[in-house]
């Protein structure tokens, strides 16, 4: 196990944080100004772990933006005099007091990175400064076990999933650097952010202070222990779900490893979340799940969620044990050419074999407590491999459609504005061999339709009721209306559920 480091602990001080924010703002330490400073190619190279192109682009410059870019974005020591000029309000003493740097003679050596992170939500476009631990490029070595990750791919994915609705009380379980709590704070009255790591909570609270966010409360503890007896309208979590062997010599990174065997952390979360959801409350998280002894992972997840809750689980990818192990060994900074790679790979493969795991799924989980008890719970477990977009709104629309269908198919429907139709003809054929309805946004579903369903969709423009359309089609195809509707009804219900057909609302 990788030892916990003796690095300085970040500290919170609202006065110093506000002063630092004012200095960062004055220097224009924002995504676009930085990208203009050192160029798009160099900026893209940084995302791939290369900082040399940036250093070349700003070589010889000691004005505030290049100085702070090297210090806080790249995590590189800078001359004391240049940092003092770049931070006139907080001063070098201030960032030392915040635990963000230390002195080495006439150099300021960063102990954390502070990077701008842009976001888009229902209220518009914005950007925050997010402090976190130095990354592998800055450290020049593998990560310590107590590493606090900045905003990574999983953080951005979860942010895109969260339903953009105003709520009273929200919980960010396993907050890490606090990015989800910050996002949720924009449409929640009160946010509770928890983590098992004191270091993570210190960064999260500092980030709230840096960005002037005051409606977040931070609590230390594991899983739901810090909020025992409390309920929430929204729970979000990017938990440390990575499946890690529990054997000597395998690093246990706090930011990704929950310390349990297999997918037990996700199971524990799902078995406990129902007790903390208020009526109408929604929980959304990312997770991994194992296919064990031939039992599909999605079926196992279904068994973890209480029957009185709505559940919608989307599997985005499934990896073999070998591919999964290689992914996360590389994530920890160990490459196949390194001496430690093969022992780690062996540990991972042995661990999966012990549980007869043939596949590891990754995806999105949504759980909701209905406002009133119902016998028609949403239980949707699916695989979605195609590119998706705007999933927060798509999940919201899907829940609304499920509730709507509880009272039956709406009388009047229309085609969603992002839906197109594609017809495929064999050469020389007058009639299409395949008709497809294609969704442009959200889950980007493609539905194959026969002539009757395609005709119903084509006629659904709000002028006629569904019953009138089916009646006309029954005459056209010369079949009894009851027989045609028995065939069409479940498929129309699916199109409404998927947002391809939506209720018509007169202007």
C-alpha positions, 0 to 999 in steps of 0.5 A: 500500500502506498504510504500517506504523505506528510505534505502540508494540509490545505487550510481554510481562511475566508479572508485569505481565500477572498484575497487570493480569488481577487488576485487570480481574477485580476491576473485573469487566471481563466481558461480562455485567457490561459489558452490564448496565452500559450496557444491551443496546441500547448493547452491540448498537450497539457491535457495529455500530460505534456507541459514543455510546449507551455513552458516554451510559449511563456519562456522569459515572461514574469508578468502575473498570468504566466507566473501564476500559470506556471505556479498553480496550473503546472505546479512549478516553483516560481521566483519569490519576487514574481509571485509577490508581484502576481499576488499583491492582495494575498501575498506569498505569506497568504498562500503559505498560510493556506497550505498551497505552497512553501518557500525554498530559498528565493523560490515559491514551491507549490503544494497544490494546483489551482486551476480554472474549471468552466461549467455550463448549467441551466443558469448559463456559463461560469467558471470556478477556481478548483484547488487540489493536490499536485498531479503526476506531472507536477510530482514527477512520481506516482500519486500518494494514497491520500491524493485529492483529485481535481476535476477529472473525466468522471467528475465532468460526466456526473455533472452532465447527468445531474437533473437540473432542478431546484431543490431544498436539501442536497447531499454530495456524498464523497465530495473530493475536491468539492466540484459536485457540491459547488455545481449543486449549490447553484440550484439547492438551498442547502448542500451537505458535502461529506468525505472520509478524507480530512484532506479532501474536505479541506480542499472542498471547503477552500474551493467553496471560499475561493468561489464565494459559495456559502450554502455548503456545510462540510462533514467528515465521515464514511458513507451515510454516517454523517447524515444519519436520520436526515433526508434529501431532495437530491443526492449526488455521488462520484464514489470511490468505486474502482474495484481494487484487490485487497492484497499487500502491495496494491496501492489504495488511492482514497480518491478512487478506492473505497476499501471494500471487496469487488463492487461492494461499495456501490452495493452499500450505497444503493442499499442505504440510499433509500432511507435518505431520500425525501418523497420525490427525492433523486439520487444520482451516481457513477459506479462499477458492477461485476458480472459474477458466475454468469449473473449479469451485473445489471441484474445484480444492481437491480437486486440492491435497490429497494422495490419501493424505489424507482430505478434507472441504470444505464451501462455505458461500457463493459470491460474484461478483467484484463482490460479493467486491470490495465486501465486502473494500473495505468491510472495509478502511474504504473506502465507495462514497462515498469517492474511493478506492473506485472505483480499488480496485474497478477493481483487484479486478475487473481482477485477477479478470478476468485469471484468468478468475474467475467465482466465489469460494467460502468455506468450511471445510476438514478434512484428516486423515491416516488412522491406517493406510493405506486404499483408502477415503479420505474425499473429500467436497466439498459445498455447504451453504447452510442454517444449521448448528450444533455443527459441531465435533461434527458433523465428529467424528461424520462422520469416525467414521461414515466409519471405521465404514462402512469395515467395512460398514453396522452390523447394528443401527441407530437414528434419531439423536435430532435427526431428525424426519420430515415428510410432505407430502400433496396435498389429498385424497390418502391417501399422501404425495407427499413424505417428508423426514427432517430433521436438527435439529443439525449440518449440518441436512440434509434428505433426501427418502425414498421409502416403502421408505427411510422405512419402514426408518428408522421401523423402525430402533429397535434391536430388529431388525437391518437385514437383518430390516427389509429382509426384512420390507419385501421381503415387504410391497412384494412385491419380491425382497429382493436387489433391494430391498437393492441400491436401499436400501444406498447410501442407508442408507450415506448416512444413516449417513454423515450421522448420520441413522442411527447404530449402536444401542448397548444400554443 
